[in-house]
Amino acid sequence: MFCYQCEQAAKGEGCTKIGVCGKQPEVADLQDLTAYVLRGLSLVALEGRKTGNVISEADQYTVALLFSTLTNVNFDPEYFVNAIRQIVRYRDELRAMIENTGRDLQLPEGPATFEPAADSAGLIRQAQGKGLKNYPTNDPDIASLMHTVLFGLKGVAAYTDHAQILGVKDEEHYKNFHEALAAGWDGKERGLQEWVGLALKVGELNLKAMELLDKANTGAYGNPVPTQVPLGHRKNKAILISGHDLRDLHMLLEQTKGKGIDIYTHGEMLPTHGYPELKKYEHFYGNWGTAWQNQQKEFPTFPGTILMTTNCLQRAQHSYEHNLFTTGLVGWPSVTHIEADSTGYKDFSPVIKRALELPGFNEDEDRGHVMVGFGHDAVLGVADKIIDAVKSGAIKHFFLVGGCDGAKPGRNYYTEFVEKAPKDTVILTLACGKYRFYDKDLGTIGGLPRLIDIGQCNDSYSAIQIAVALSKAFNVGVNELPLSMILSWYEQKAVAILLTLLALGIKNIRLGPSLPAFITPNVLNFLVQNYDIKPISTPDQDLEAILGKKAA
């Protein structure tokens, strides 16, 4: 195996024996083979579009399956064995449809002609030579950009899959996705600048994916509204839901009505309390625990069942393994998985049954609350107050401090940065990076909270819309706003978001806690020269550089 797609790559270089995330070598190899074979499906899907032949299920399967190879999603080797065979079935079915139109389909040897071995061991052998070190280039900078494109596409796949689960799809988006995934294996020669351009196109593709997801979430559950979320608990049976998927949460809330069970969110599910169609459930109570990387310490003490949706899963410890359930794309070999039926419905009765057997919380505990629900609709609803506060000098600067959280040392930077930011500044935040400071009382400015939680990483579209709206209100470009982006990254959705910001021409981004291992010095130099992207230093130094004065 060789994997360096996440921020915690071993020694800052790459995992070669076992993933820091817990991914076993055979799973890593099968995920590489999955991406390789998906390229073949994309090549055929592009040819199919030339003759009007499209298999919608194959398009949706492509993004869902690429999402499953993202960090901390699926660790089950058998899942990928079955998936590879399904990819080939879709590919061959589509190929037959094209050839039935009389078109002689000539595709280069490689992913479009790959034939899977008869057994799992054979597939693992076939995976050798299909990984990140075996791309069709000898140029390390081009390889770096090819990897960046793939990792960015994994993030795009996540957002696209969340949207399509809620029925929001776009034909042109799938076509563009296939084009980006097929690049490098489509027979076209591309130089360094062309690969840079393709990476930025992935950023544009991600913007579309986030737009589709915003439409899906708000269309199904309403625009988020500012909402107080308890951080304590109350005496009752309990289920904890983690991940990102709103539809899973909705189904769980429906199935637990009147059963004497409270539902708590964990990790990236915290912002879901702001959606009107979800918050109306009386047993949707509060948020428990912190960010994803603390689950092995926190989950053993939760007195109910735990449902993991989408990514952010860690290896289950023996102390809570039998109380843990997975669903959707997420999976671990020894953990019970809840499948969807042909309509997408999931029967969570095993999760509910086990929750009723467990003790639940035996007393009430008040641990304060946090505010969520400041999506673009809510923030733009008070845009006049924000604009007045900026014009009067009450608000001097905005900081977007957000992104992924993680276990690697150095992330206390974000806590210290927020604590030291002057009281005439506003902190916008999103994603699980907020857990470094989400429960701090930063006060208000003119009745507006200084800490504004925009939502999940999935809600990055809201942050972009807020920035664009403010730039129009002040009649300046986004880069001229009193706005600085201080981002943390861990996995591939963060890569996709960064590419989106670059595609939009956003400059002066500070990124940490370390730079991606897959970015070569020459590619980094390009980003510095063209976008002034830079690594974080210290909170004091960065605040002084941004504001022109020392932090208080």
C-alpha positions as CSV (number, residue, x, y, z in Angstrom):
1,M,0.0,0.0,0.0
2,F,0.9,3.6,-0.4
3,C,-1.6,6.3,0.8
4,Y,-1.0,9.9,1.5
5,Q,-4.5,11.4,0.8
6,C,-5.0,12.6,4.4
7,E,-3.2,15.1,6.6
8,Q,-2.0,12.4,9.0
9,A,0.0,10.5,6.5
10,A,2.8,8.6,8.3
11,K,5.9,10.8,8.9
12,G,4.2,13.4,6.8
13,E,5.1,11.3,3.7
14,G,2.6,8.4,3.4
15,C,1.3,5.2,4.9
16,T,3.0,2.1,3.6
17,K,2.3,-0.7,6.1
18,I,-1.0,0.2,7.7
19,G,-3.0,3.4,7.5
20,V,-2.8,5.9,10.4
21,C,-6.6,5.8,10.1
22,G,-6.6,2.0,10.7
23,K,-6.9,1.0,7.0
24,Q,-5.4,-2.3,6.3
25,P,-3.0,-2.8,3.3
26,E,-5.5,-5.0,1.4
27,V,-8.2,-2.4,1.8
28,A,-5.9,0.4,0.6
29,D,-4.9,-1.7,-2.4
30,L,-8.5,-2.5,-3.2
31,Q,-9.5,1.1,-2.9
32,D,-6.7,2.0,-5.4
33,L,-8.1,-0.7,-7.8
34,T,-11.6,0.7,-7.3
35,A,-10.5,4.1,-8.4
36,Y,-8.7,2.6,-11.4
37,V,-11.7,0.6,-12.5
38,L,-14.0,3.6,-12.0
39,R,-11.8,5.4,-14.5
40,G,-12.7,2.7,-17.0
41,L,-16.4,3.2,-16.4
42,S,-16.0,6.9,-16.8
43,L,-14.2,6.4,-20.2
44,V,-17.1,4.3,-21.4
45,A,-19.7,6.6,-19.9
46,L,-18.2,9.5,-21.9
47,E,-18.4,7.5,-25.1
48,G,-22.0,6.5,-24.3
49,R,-23.0,10.1,-24.1
50,K,-21.9,10.6,-27.7
51,T,-24.5,8.1,-28.8
52,G,-27.2,9.0,-26.3
53,N,-26.6,6.0,-24.1
54,V,-26.6,6.8,-20.3
55,I,-27.1,4.5,-17.3
56,S,-28.2,6.9,-14.5
57,E,-27.6,4.2,-11.9
58,A,-24.0,3.9,-13.1
59,D,-23.4,7.7,-12.8
60,Q,-24.7,7.7,-9.3
61,Y,-22.8,4.5,-8.4
62,T,-19.6,6.2,-9.7
63,V,-19.7,9.1,-7.3
64,A,-21.0,7.0,-4.4
65,L,-18.2,4.4,-4.8
66,L,-15.5,7.0,-5.2
67,F,-16.8,8.6,-2.0
68,S,-16.4,5.2,-0.2
69,T,-12.6,5.4,-0.9
70,L,-12.3,8.7,1.0
71,T,-10.6,8.6,4.4
72,N,-12.5,7.1,7.3
73,V,-15.4,5.8,5.3
74,N,-15.2,2.1,4.5
75,F,-12.7,-0.3,5.9
76,D,-14.4,-3.6,4.7
77,P,-12.4,-5.4,2.0
78,E,-15.4,-7.5,0.9
79,Y,-17.3,-4.3,0.1
80,F,-14.7,-3.3,-2.4
81,V,-14.4,-6.8,-3.9
82,N,-18.1,-6.7,-4.7
83,A,-18.0,-3.0,-5.8
84,I,-15.2,-3.7,-8.4
85,R,-17.3,-6.4,-9.9
86,Q,-20.4,-4.1,-10.1
87,I,-18.3,-1.4,-11.8
88,V,-17.3,-3.8,-14.5
89,R,-20.9,-5.0,-14.9
90,Y,-22.0,-1.4,-15.5
91,R,-19.1,-0.7,-17.8
92,D,-19.8,-3.8,-19.9
93,E,-23.5,-3.1,-20.0
94,L,-22.9,0.4,-21.2
95,R,-20.4,-0.8,-23.7
96,A,-22.8,-3.2,-25.2
97,M,-25.5,-0.5,-25.5
98,I,-23.0,1.7,-27.4
99,E,-21.9,-1.1,-29.8
100,N,-25.6,-1.9,-30.5
101,T,-25.8,1.5,-32.1
102,G,-23.2,0.4,-34.7
103,R,-20.4,2.3,-33.1
104,D,-17.0,0.4,-33.0
105,L,-15.8,1.3,-29.6
106,Q,-12.0,1.4,-29.5
107,L,-10.6,2.2,-26.1
108,P,-7.0,2.0,-25.0
109,E,-5.8,-1.0,-22.9
110,G,-6.2,-0.2,-19.2
111,P,-9.1,0.6,-16.9
112,A,-11.7,0.4,-19.7
113,T,-10.6,-3.2,-20.6
114,F,-9.7,-4.5,-17.1
115,E,-11.1,-7.9,-16.3
116,P,-11.4,-8.8,-12.6
117,A,-9.9,-11.9,-11.1
118,A,-12.2,-14.7,-10.0
119,D,-11.5,-14.3,-6.3
120,S,-10.5,-11.7,-3.7
121,A,-6.9,-12.8,-3.5
122,G,-6.6,-12.4,-7.3
123,L,-8.1,-8.9,-7.1
124,I,-5.6,-7.9,-4.5
125,R,-2.8,-9.2,-6.8
126,Q,-4.3,-7.2,-9.7
127,A,-4.3,-4.1,-7.5
128,Q,-0.5,-4.1,-7.4
129,G,0.7,-1.6,-9.9
130,K,-2.6,0.3,-9.9
131,G,-1.8,2.7,-7.0
132,L,-0.7,6.3,-6.7
133,K,2.9,5.4,-7.6
134,N,1.9,3.9,-10.9
135,Y,0.4,6.8,-12.7
136,P,1.1,7.3,-16.4
137,T,3.7,10.0,-16.0
138,N,7.4,10.3,-15.0
139,D,7.0,14.0,-14.0
140,P,6.6,14.3,-10.2
141,D,4.8,17.6,-10.5
142,I,2.3,16.2,-13.0
143,A,1.8,13.2,-10.7
144,S,1.2,15.6,-7.8
145,L,-1.5,17.4,-9.7
146,M,-3.0,14.1,-10.9
147,H,-3.3,13.0,-7.3
148,T,-4.7,16.4,-6.3
149,V,-7.4,16.0,-9.0
150,L,-8.3,12.5,-7.7
151,F,-8.4,13.6,-4.1
152,G,-10.4,16.6,-5.0
153,L,-12.9,14.4,-6.9
154,K,-13.3,12.2,-3.8
155,G,-14.5,15.3,-2.0
156,V,-16.8,16.3,-4.9
157,A,-18.1,12.7,-4.9
158,A,-19.1,13.1,-1.2
159,Y,-21.1,16.2,-1.8
160,T,-22.7,14.9,-4.9
161,D,-23.7,11.7,-3.2
162,H,-25.3,13.5,-0.3
163,A,-27.4,15.5,-2.9
164,Q,-28.4,12.5,-5.0
165,I,-29.6,10.6,-1.9
166,L,-32.1,13.4,-1.5
167,G,-33.0,13.2,-5.2
168,V,-31.1,16.3,-6.5
169,K,-29.1,15.4,-9.5
170,D,-27.6,17.1,-12.6
171,E,-26.8,15.4,-15.9
172,E,-24.1,17.9,-16.9
173,H,-22.5,17.5,-13.5
174,Y,-22.1,13.7,-13.9
175,K,-20.6,14.3,-17.4
176,N,-18.0,16.7,-16.0
177,F,-17.2,14.3,-13.2
178,H,-16.6,11.5,-15.7
179,E,-14.3,13.7,-17.7
180,A,-12.2,14.7,-14.7
181,L,-12.0,11.1,-13.5
182,A,-11.0,9.7,-16.9
183,A,-8.3,12.3,-17.4
184,G,-4.8,10.7,-17.6
185,W,-6.2,7.5,-19.0
186,D,-8.1,9.0,-22.0
187,G,-5.1,9.1,-24.3
188,K,-4.8,12.9,-24.2
189,E,-1.4,14.4,-23.5
190,R,-1.5,17.1,-20.9
191,G,1.2,19.4,-19.7
192,L,1.7,21.0,-16.3
193,Q,-0.5,24.0,-17.0
194,E,-3.3,21.8,-18.3
195,W,-3.2,19.7,-15.1
196,V,-3.4,22.9,-13.1
197,G,-6.4,23.9,-15.2
198,L,-8.0,20.6,-14.5
199,A,-7.4,20.9,-10.8
200,L,-9.2,24.2,-10.9
201,K,-12.0,22.7,-12.9
202,V,-12.4,20.2,-10.1
203,G,-12.8,23.2,-7.8
204,E,-15.6,24.5,-10.1
205,L,-17.2,21.0,-10.2
206,N,-17.1,21.0,-6.4
207,L,-18.9,24.4,-6.3
208,K,-21.7,22.9,-8.4
209,A,-21.8,19.8,-6.1
210,M,-22.1,22.0,-3.0
211,E,-24.8,24.1,-4.7
212,L,-26.8,20.9,-5.5
213,L,-26.3,19.7,-1.9
214,D,-27.5,23.1,-0.5
215,K,-30.6,22.8,-2.7
216,A,-31.2,19.2,-1.5
217,N,-30.8,19.9,2.2
218,T,-32.8,23.1,2.3
219,G,-35.4,21.8,-0.1
220,A,-36.0,18.8,2.1
221,Y,-35.6,20.3,5.6
222,G,-35.9,24.1,5.3
223,N,-33.3,26.8,5.7
224,P,-31.4,26.5,9.0
225,V,-32.4,29.0,11.7
226,P,-30.3,30.1,14.7
227,T,-30.9,27.4,17.4
228,Q,-29.6,26.7,20.9
229,V,-28.3,23.1,21.2
230,P,-27.8,21.6,24.7
231,L,-24.4,20.0,25.4
232,G,-25.7,18.1,28.4
233,H,-28.2,15.3,28.5
234,R,-31.5,14.3,30.2
235,K,-32.7,11.2,31.9
236,N,-33.8,8.8,29.1
237,K,-32.7,6.1,26.7
238,A,-30.4,7.5,24.0
239,I,-29.1,7.1,20.5
240,L,-26.1,9.0,19.2
241,I,-25.9,9.7,15.4
242,S,-22.7,10.8,13.8
243,G,-21.5,11.5,10.2
244,H,-23.2,13.9,7.9
245,D,-26.3,12.4,6.3
246,L,-29.5,14.3,7.0
247,R,-31.8,11.7,5.5
248,D,-30.5,9.0,7.8
249,L,-31.1,11.3,10.8
250,H,-34.7,12.1,9.5
251,M,-35.5,8.4,9.2
252,L,-34.1,7.7,12.7
253,L,-36.2,10.5,14.2
254,E,-39.3,9.2,12.5
255,Q,-38.7,5.6,13.7
256,T,-38.0,6.6,17.3
257,K,-41.1,8.8,17.8
258,G,-42.9,7.8,21.0
259,K,-40.4,5.1,22.0
260,G,-38.8,6.9,25.0
261,I,-35.5,7.5,23.3
262,D,-33.7,10.8,22.9
263,I,-31.5,11.4,19.8
264,Y,-28.2,13.2,20.2
265,T,-25.9,14.4,17.5
266,H,-22.1,13.9,17.4
267,G,-19.4,15.5,15.3
268,E,-20.6,17.0,12.0
269,M,-24.2,16.2,12.8
270,L,-24.3,19.1,15.3
271,P,-25.5,21.8,12.8
272,T,-28.6,19.6,11.9
273,H,-30.4,21.0,14.9
274,G,-30.9,24.2,12.9
275,Y,-33.1,22.6,10.2
276,P,-36.8,23.4,10.8
277,E,-38.0,20.0,9.6
278,L,-35.6,18.2,11.9
279,K,-35.8,20.3,15.0
280,K,-39.6,19.9,15.3
281,Y,-39.0,16.4,16.8
282,E,-39.3,16.8,20.6
283,H,-36.9,13.8,21.2
284,F,-34.2,15.4,19.1
285,Y,-32.4,16.7,22.1
286,G,-28.8,17.8,22.0
287,N,-25.2,17.2,21.0
288,W,-22.9,14.8,22.8
289,G,-19.2,14.4,22.5
290,T,-16.8,16.4,20.3
291,A,-14.9,15.8,17.0
292,W,-14.5,12.5,15.2
293,Q,-11.0,11.8,16.3
294,N,-12.1,11.5,20.0
295,Q,-14.7,8.8,19.5
296,Q,-12.5,6.0,20.8
297,K,-12.2,7.9,24.1
298,E,-15.8,9.1,24.2
299,F,-18.0,6.3,22.7
300,P,-17.2,3.8,25.6
301,T,-19.0,6.2,28.0
302,F,-22.1,6.7,25.9
303,P,-25.0,4.7,27.5
304,G,-26.9,4.0,24.3
305,T,-26.4,3.0,20.7
306,I,-24.3,4.8,18.1
307,L,-25.1,5.1,14.4
308,M,-22.4,6.1,12.0
309,T,-23.4,7.6,8.7
310,T,-21.0,8.5,5.9
311,N,-17.4,9.2,6.9
312,C,-15.5,9.9,10.1
313,L,-15.4,6.3,11.5
314,Q,-12.6,5.0,13.5
315,R,-11.8,1.3,14.5
316,A,-14.4,0.3,17.0
317,Q,-13.1,-0.6,20.4
318,H,-14.3,-3.8,22.1
319,S,-16.0,-1.8,24.9
320,Y,-18.6,-0.4,22.5
321,E,-18.4,-2.4,19.3
322,H,-21.8,-4.2,20.0
323,N,-23.5,-0.8,20.5
324,L,-22.2,0.6,17.2
325,F,-24.0,0.4,13.9
326,T,-23.0,1.7,10.4
327,T,-25.2,2.6,7.4
328,G,-24.8,3.9,3.9
329,L,-21.2,3.8,2.5
330,V,-19.5,3.6,5.9
331,G,-18.5,0.2,7.1
332,W,-16.1,-1.8,9.3
333,P,-16.0,-5.6,8.9
334,S,-17.0,-6.5,12.5
335,V,-19.7,-3.8,12.9
336,T,-23.4,-4.4,12.2
337,H,-24.5,-2.6,9.0
338,I,-28.0,-1.3,8.2
339,E,-28.7,-1.6,4.5
340,A,-31.3,0.4,2.6
341,D,-34.0,-1.2,0.6
342,S,-34.7,-0.6,-3.1
343,T,-36.5,2.7,-2.2
344,G,-33.7,4.0,0.0
345,Y,-35.6,3.3,3.2
346,K,-33.6,2.0,6.2
347,D,-35.0,-0.1,9.0
348,F,-33.2,1.1,12.1
349,S,-35.0,-1.3,14.5
350,P,-31.8,-3.1,15.5
351,V,-30.4,0.2,16.6
352,I,-33.5,1.1,18.5
353,K,-33.8,-2.4,20.1
354,R,-30.3,-2.3,21.4
355,A,-30.8,1.3,22.7
356,L,-33.8,0.1,24.7
357,E,-31.7,-2.6,26.2
358,L,-29.0,-0.2,27.3
359,P,-29.3,1.9,30.4
360,G,-29.4,5.4,28.8
361,F,-28.7,8.4,30.9
362,N,-29.9,8.0,34.5
363,E,-30.0,11.7,35.4
364,D,-30.2,15.2,33.9
365,E,-27.0,17.1,33.4
366,D,-26.7,20.8,32.2
367,R,-23.5,21.5,30.4
368,G,-24.5,24.7,28.7
369,H,-25.4,25.1,25.1
370,V,-24.0,26.3,21.7
371,M,-25.7,28.1,18.8
372,V,-26.0,26.7,15.3
373,G,-28.1,27.5,12.3
374,F,-26.3,30.4,10.7
375,G,-26.5,29.3,7.1
376,H,-26.4,31.8,4.2
377,D,-30.2,32.4,4.5
378,A,-30.0,33.3,8.2
379,V,-26.8,35.4,7.9
380,L,-28.0,37.3,4.8
381,G,-31.2,38.0,6.6
382,V,-29.3,40.3,8.9
383,A,-26.9,41.5,6.3
384,D,-28.0,45.1,6.8
385,K,-26.9,44.9,10.5
386,I,-23.6,43.4,9.5
387,I,-23.0,46.1,6.8
388,D,-23.9,48.9,9.3
389,A,-21.5,47.4,11.9
390,V,-18.7,47.3,9.4
391,K,-19.3,50.9,8.2
392,S,-19.5,52.2,11.8
393,G,-16.3,50.4,12.7
394,A,-17.9,48.1,15.2
395,I,-16.7,45.2,13.1
396,K,-13.2,45.6,11.9
397,H,-12.5,42.1,10.4
398,F,-14.0,38.7,9.7
399,F,-12.1,35.5,10.1
400,L,-13.3,32.2,8.6
401,V,-11.7,29.7,11.0
402,G,-12.9,26.2,10.1
403,G,-12.3,23.0,8.3
404,C,-11.4,19.5,9.5
405,D,-10.3,18.6,13.0
406,G,-7.8,15.9,13.7
407,A,-5.5,14.3,16.2
408,K,-2.2,15.6,14.9
409,P,-0.4,18.1,17.2
410,G,-0.6,21.7,16.2
411,R,-4.4,22.1,16.0
412,N,-4.5,24.0,19.3
413,Y,-3.4,26.9,17.0
414,Y,-7.0,27.4,16.0
415,T,-8.2,27.6,19.6
416,E,-5.6,30.2,20.4
417,F,-6.2,32.1,17.3
418,V,-9.9,32.5,18.1
419,E,-9.2,33.4,21.7
420,K,-6.7,36.1,20.7
421,A,-8.8,37.6,17.8
422,P,-9.7,41.2,18.8
423,K,-13.2,41.8,20.2
424,D,-14.1,43.9,17.2
425,T,-13.7,40.9,14.9
426,V,-16.2,38.2,14.0
427,I,-15.4,34.5,13.7
428,L,-17.2,32.5,11.0
429,T,-16.8,28.7,11.4
430,L,-17.9,25.5,9.8
431,A,-17.0,21.8,9.8
432,C,-15.6,19.8,12.7
433,G,-12.7,22.2,13.1
434,K,-15.1,24.3,15.2
435,Y,-14.8,21.8,18.0
436,R,-11.5,23.5,19.0
437,F,-13.5,26.5,20.2
438,Y,-17.3,25.9,19.5
439,D,-18.3,26.2,23.2
440,K,-16.5,29.5,23.9
441,D,-18.5,32.6,24.8
442,L,-17.0,35.3,22.5
443,G,-19.8,37.8,23.2
444,T,-21.7,39.9,20.7
445,I,-21.2,43.0,18.5
446,G,-24.3,45.1,18.1
447,G,-26.5,42.1,19.0
448,L,-24.8,39.8,16.5
449,P,-22.8,36.9,17.9
450,R,-19.1,37.1,17.4
451,L,-19.0,33.3,16.8
452,I,-21.2,32.3,13.8
453,D,-21.5,28.6,13.1
454,I,-22.3,28.2,9.4
455,G,-22.7,24.4,9.6
456,Q,-21.1,21.2,8.4
457,C,-18.2,21.0,5.9
458,N,-21.0,20.1,3.6
459,D,-22.3,23.7,4.1
460,S,-19.2,25.4,2.7
461,Y,-21.4,26.7,-0.1
462,S,-23.1,29.0,2.5
463,A,-19.7,30.5,3.5
464,I,-19.0,31.3,-0.2
465,Q,-22.5,32.8,-0.7
466,I,-22.0,35.0,2.4
467,A,-18.6,36.2,1.1
468,V,-20.0,36.9,-2.4
469,A,-23.0,38.8,-1.0
470,L,-20.8,41.0,1.2
471,S,-18.5,41.7,-1.7
472,K,-21.5,42.9,-3.7
473,A,-22.8,45.0,-0.8
474,F,-19.5,46.8,-0.4
475,N,-18.9,46.8,-4.2
476,V,-15.4,45.2,-3.9
477,G,-13.9,41.9,-4.8
478,V,-13.9,39.1,-2.3
479,N,-10.2,39.5,-1.9
480,E,-10.7,43.1,-0.9
481,L,-13.1,42.3,1.9
482,P,-11.9,42.5,5.5
483,L,-12.1,38.7,5.5
484,S,-9.3,36.2,6.1
485,M,-9.5,32.5,5.8
486,I,-7.7,30.4,8.4
487,L,-8.4,26.8,7.3
488,S,-7.6,23.4,8.8
489,W,-7.6,20.3,6.6
490,Y,-7.6,16.5,7.2
491,E,-9.3,14.7,4.3
492,Q,-10.4,15.0,0.7
493,K,-13.5,17.1,1.1
494,A,-11.1,19.8,2.4
495,V,-9.0,19.4,-0.7
496,A,-12.1,19.9,-2.9
497,I,-13.1,23.0,-1.0
498,L,-9.6,24.5,-1.3
499,L,-9.7,23.9,-5.1
500,T,-13.1,25.7,-5.2
501,L,-11.6,28.7,-3.3
502,L,-8.7,28.8,-5.8
503,A,-11.0,28.4,-8.7
504,L,-12.9,31.4,-7.4
505,G,-9.7,33.4,-7.3
506,I,-9.6,33.6,-3.5
507,K,-6.1,34.6,-2.2
508,N,-4.2,34.8,1.1
509,I,-5.5,31.6,2.5
510,R,-3.7,30.3,5.5
511,L,-3.7,26.5,5.7
512,G,-2.6,24.0,8.4
513,P,-1.7,22.4,10.6
514,S,0.7,21.0,7.9
515,L,0.7,21.2,4.1
516,P,-0.4,18.2,2.0
517,A,2.3,15.6,1.4
518,F,1.1,15.2,-2.2
519,I,1.9,18.8,-3.1
520,T,5.5,19.0,-4.6
521,P,7.7,22.0,-4.0
522,N,7.1,23.2,-7.5
523,V,3.3,23.0,-7.2
524,L,3.4,24.7,-3.8
525,N,5.5,27.5,-5.3
526,F,2.9,27.9,-8.0
527,L,0.2,28.3,-5.4
528,V,2.2,30.7,-3.4
529,Q,3.0,32.9,-6.4
530,N,-0.5,32.9,-7.9
531,Y,-2.7,32.7,-4.8
532,D,-0.4,33.7,-1.9
533,I,-1.5,30.6,-0.1
534,K,0.7,30.1,3.0
535,P,1.0,27.7,6.0
536,I,-0.1,28.9,9.4
537,S,2.7,30.1,11.7
538,T,1.7,31.2,15.2
539,P,-1.6,32.9,16.1
540,D,0.3,36.1,17.2
541,Q,2.3,36.3,14.1
542,D,-0.7,35.6,11.8
543,L,-3.0,38.0,13.5
544,E,-0.3,40.8,13.4
545,A,0.3,40.1,9.7
546,I,-3.4,40.2,8.9
547,L,-4.5,43.1,11.1
548,G,-1.3,45.1,11.1
549,K,-1.1,45.1,14.8
550,K,-0.2,42.8,17.6
551,A,-2.9,40.6,19.2
552,A,-4.2,41.6,22.5
